[in-house]
Amino acid sequence: MGRCPVMIVAASGNRDGMFGKILIILALLVVAGTLVAGIAVMAIGGKTDAKWSNVLMRYRVLAQAVAVAILLAVLYFNSH
């Protein structure tokens, strides 16, 4: 009863791809979060914008690369 449902799906080897879907959704939420944070920082402007815009852009690009890698891995492992 106290087991995490995500880990149960991952450990059971269930072929419906639920674990992969959860990973993809989480990755997309991280990308969207960093994008919204970057837009908010640009809207604030001033010293905050100068300090955080480039950092958040780098985090977003990294998050996008990880999201694409997760997507490709899920597609690959669900097809085999």
N, C-alpha and C positions, 0 to 999 in steps of 0.2 A: 504494500500500500504506500510506503514512503518513497518509492522509486520515481525518478524523474521520467515523465512520458517521452521526452526527446531521447533520452539515453536508452529507453526500452526499445524504441523504434530503430535506433542505430544498432543496438546489440542484436536485435532479432533478425536483421538482414531482410527486412520487409521490402518487397520489390515495388511498393506503391509510390516510393519516392518522397514520402512525407518529410523525412529528415533533410533531404536536399532542398525541398521547398522552403522549409524553415530557415535553412542557411542562406538561401537566396534572398528571402524577405529581410532577414537581419542585415545582410550586406547592403541591400538597397536602402534600408532605413538609415544606416550609417552614412551612406553617400548623400542622401537627402538632408540629413542633419547637418553635415559639414557644409553643404551648399547653402542651406538656410542661414547657418551661422555666418558664413562669408558675406552673404547679402546683407544681413543685419549689421555687420561690422562696417561694410561700405556705406550703409545708410547713416550710421553714427558719424563717420568721418573723423577728421582731426588726427590726433595722436593715436587714438585707438585703431583707426584705419591703417595708419602707417605701420603700426606695430604688428597687427594680426592678419591683415589681408593676405600677404604672401605665405605666411605660415598655414593659414586655413586652406589656401589654394593647394599647397603641397600635400596636406592631409587628404584633401578631396581627391586629388589625382592618385594618391596611394590607395585610398579606399576604393576608387573605381577600378584600379588594377586588381585588387584583391577580389572585388565583386565579379569581375570578368573571369578570373581564375576559378572562383567557386562555381560560377555558371558552367564553365567548360568542364570542370571535374564532375559536376552533377550530371550533365548531359552524357559524358563518357561512361560513367559508372552505371547510369540507368539504362544505357543501351547494351551493356554487356552482362 
